[in-house]
Amino acid sequence: MDFGISEEQELLQETVRGFVTNECPATHLREVFDGESGHDPELWAGMLEMGLGGLTLSEDFGGAGLDILDLALVSEVLGEGAVPSPFFGHTVAGLALAWGGSDEQKASWLPRLASGDVVATAALAEAENRWQPEQWSLETDKGTLTGSKQFVTSADLADLLVVGISGGDLALVERSADGVDVTPVEGLDRTRRVAEVNFDSASCEILPGGNRVANRVRDAALILLAADSLGAAWNLIQMTIDYTGTRQQFGTNLTQFQAVKHQIANMAADIEQTRALCWYAAYAQDQLPDDAPHAAAVAKAHITDRAMEAARDAFELHGGIGFTWECDVQMWFKRCMFNRTVLGTPEIQRERSAALAGW
């Protein structure tokens, strides 16, 4: 039995990796990171041309019809490059519509999401760190929605929002609707800008899929964050290898010191063992529904934790420059911080995984 990914999946990763290398090198990433909008329309257009706007959407709606594992493999590469784009929110919103939308909602929105004619995002978090479907409190009244959502990624770019509401349900709200106000919030990860979104009797449509779909969407999003952290951590390790291979101390490259070698080896060992955890959690989403919630919670908790440890080690091994804005390490460090927090910290996910395991 082959427990690895297929040749087609390896090709998918390498194709996306080649695009990221050519179109978003560190110099260009820095320009976007330091810019006002945190968005590069040409980069996003290139991603859409590759089909990344609808990887898991049905071919009937213009998507590629791939699995969550394929989506995780792409997210890993985007994390390697710390690619600034609406990909995360757009993908989560697309999954919500594909799994929980009515036939009319799917026909109306999914082809435009797959093509990128419409940018979507998911608005899930509420005040006091309430991320989970059972914690959502926004109420609907006669087809309208009132309340506030926090830390909404790419809200300023979105045309459509999938909003978590009370009872663990999901609702569609068009950004252009009356009563929708988007206020940008300064966040740490400038590759994925966030905003507070306020709704004041804004028109909405309920997704008929209900709580079951909301939980599945949340779990898929956890896997995307874990995969992104896996990629970011590996890039930090490679950056550290490159730096310590050229930086000299006492006339000798840092990589010649045994303590440095051991620290880098430990970084790699800690991260590599999480790859199977990520792949299994993604595979379970499509193939093992009974195991999927627990696997997603464990993957998110463990991988984002290990990625932050790798980021801290990378800072240390870059010495004094590692803690400066001018050092590229900080961009991936902040990416890992974002992934660790969004949809619940590792502590929250471990509590959830324990409950799911019946502890």
Order of alpha helices (4+ residues) and beta strands (2+ residues): alpha-alpha-alpha-alpha-alpha-alpha-beta-beta-beta-beta-beta-beta-beta-beta-alpha-beta-beta-alpha-alpha-alpha-alpha-alpha
